Amino acid sequence: MTGLVTAGALAARLARAGCVAADDEAAELLATTDDGAALEDLVRRREQGEPLAWLVGATTFCGRRLAVHRGCYVPRGQSEPLARRAADVLPAGGRLADLCTGAGAVAAHVAGAVPSAVAVGTDLDPAALACARANGVRAVRADLAGGLAGGVFDVVTAVAPYVPTADLAFLPSDVRRFEPLAALDGGPDGCTTLRRVVEAAARLLRPGGTLLVELGGDEDEVLAPTLLASGFASWSTWHDEDGDLRGLAARRD
Ligand SMILES: C[S@@+](CC[C@H](N)C(=O)[O-])C[C@H]1O[C@@H](n2cnc3c(N)ncnc32)[C@H](O)[C@@H]1O
């Protein structure tokens, strides 16, 4: 039945609804179902702004196809540099703790790139934990690092909520309407959870271990006192192609 719908017509419809990558999205939706009514339902939901990854049940992250369950934060391309850095610094047989793992994208990439590694993800959201497990990640329900052993991890990663509460209003309306607030809201200065991540990482990491976090704005400066007080004497940051701050790497002394 979907043969009656051409990729071009579907892409034009998605473009009219504001989808930027309409051709790619049309191809993904067409590949999802052979049933015309089911396709129409998916297209209508996409036109309403529901994330494509929820509709097709998957996204691509660091070249890997990952399951994304409805209700779960959709892993972003902007987090790929963090995942690749984690894989680069993790020694063979090393241990990774991926706090705020969501669908488990970072942990799944690291586990795939360093097969001898031991990776564990934590999250508070049962939907995220189920999704991470579907992606092969050992995922435990915890408030950040609660319950994880201290001093044994080589790398701690976190794509934690870091949007300042007042800036949530400026996120794309689809993100605000569909994606979980608990995945995004970083509190008054964006760093409420990030400060706790830094403190947790100081406990989890062995000396010489690496903390990698995603952040934005001037959050590196906001986090500096917490980093210093937690035993991270030096750190570096990376930026995206627009020059915006995207991540911070710190070494545990
Ligand atoms: C921005 S999403 C990132 C998910 C994933 N790391 C990724 O990059 O796709 C943040 C995640 O942190 C989780 N989260 C928020 N606060 C948390 C906490 N205190 N402890 C554990 N997980 C938390 C949310 O449920 C959400 O899945």
Ligand as a Chemical Component Dictionary entry (heavy atoms), coordinates in Angstrom:
data_LIG
# 
_chem_comp.id                   LIG 
_chem_comp.type                 NON-POLYMER 
_chem_comp.pdbx_formal_charge   0 
_chem_comp.three_letter_code    LIG 
# 
loop_
_chem_comp_atom.comp_id 
_chem_comp_atom.atom_id 
_chem_comp_atom.alt_atom_id 
_chem_comp_atom.type_symbol 
_chem_comp_atom.charge 
_chem_comp_atom.model_Cartn_x 
_chem_comp_atom.model_Cartn_y 
_chem_comp_atom.model_Cartn_z 
_chem_comp_atom.pdbx_ordinal 
LIG C1  C1  C 0  20.165 14.751 28.136 1  
LIG S1  S1  S 1  19.664 13.106 28.497 2  
LIG C2  C2  C 0  21.111 12.247 27.891 3  
LIG C3  C3  C 0  20.933 10.786 27.680 4  
LIG C4  C4  C 0  22.133 10.096 27.037 5  
LIG N1  N1  N 0  23.330 10.232 27.850 6  
LIG C5  C5  C 0  22.384 10.608 25.646 7  
LIG O1  O1  O 0  23.381 11.295 25.426 8  
LIG O2  O2  O -1 21.571 10.335 24.758 9  
LIG C6  C6  C 0  19.837 13.084 30.267 10 
LIG C7  C7  C 0  19.422 11.809 30.949 11 
LIG O3  O3  O 0  19.727 11.979 32.352 12 
LIG C8  C8  C 0  18.744 11.338 33.106 13 
LIG N2  N2  N 0  18.833 11.927 34.468 14 
LIG C9  C9  C 0  18.450 13.156 34.867 15 
LIG N3  N3  N 0  18.747 13.338 36.170 16 
LIG C10 C10 C 0  19.349 12.189 36.601 17 
LIG C11 C11 C 0  19.882 11.757 37.843 18 
LIG N4  N4  N 0  19.882 12.562 38.926 19 
LIG N5  N5  N 0  20.422 10.526 37.927 20 
LIG C12 C12 C 0  20.441 9.707  36.832 21 
LIG N6  N6  N 0  19.947 10.054 35.622 22 
LIG C13 C13 C 0  19.399 11.281 35.508 23 
LIG C14 C14 C 0  17.464 11.585 32.352 24 
LIG O4  O4  O 0  16.479 10.636 32.695 25 
LIG C15 C15 C 0  17.944 11.439 30.889 26 
LIG O5  O5  O 0  17.804 10.127 30.436 27 
# 
loop_
_chem_comp_bond.comp_id 
_chem_comp_bond.atom_id_1 
_chem_comp_bond.atom_id_2 
_chem_comp_bond.value_order 
_chem_comp_bond.pdbx_ordinal 
LIG C1  S1  SING 1  
LIG S1  C2  SING 2  
LIG S1  C6  SING 3  
LIG C2  C3  SING 4  
LIG C3  C4  SING 5  
LIG C4  N1  SING 6  
LIG C4  C5  SING 7  
LIG C5  O1  DOUB 8  
LIG C5  O2  SING 9  
LIG C6  C7  SING 10 
LIG C7  O3  SING 11 
LIG C7  C15 SING 12 
LIG O3  C8  SING 13 
LIG C8  N2  SING 14 
LIG C8  C14 SING 15 
LIG N2  C9  SING 16 
LIG N2  C13 SING 17 
LIG C9  N3  DOUB 18 
LIG N3  C10 SING 19 
LIG C10 C11 SING 20 
LIG C10 C13 DOUB 21 
LIG C11 N4  SING 22 
LIG C11 N5  DOUB 23 
LIG N5  C12 SING 24 
LIG C12 N6  DOUB 25 
LIG N6  C13 SING 26 
LIG C14 O4  SING 27 
LIG C14 C15 SING 28 
LIG C15 O5  SING 29 
# 
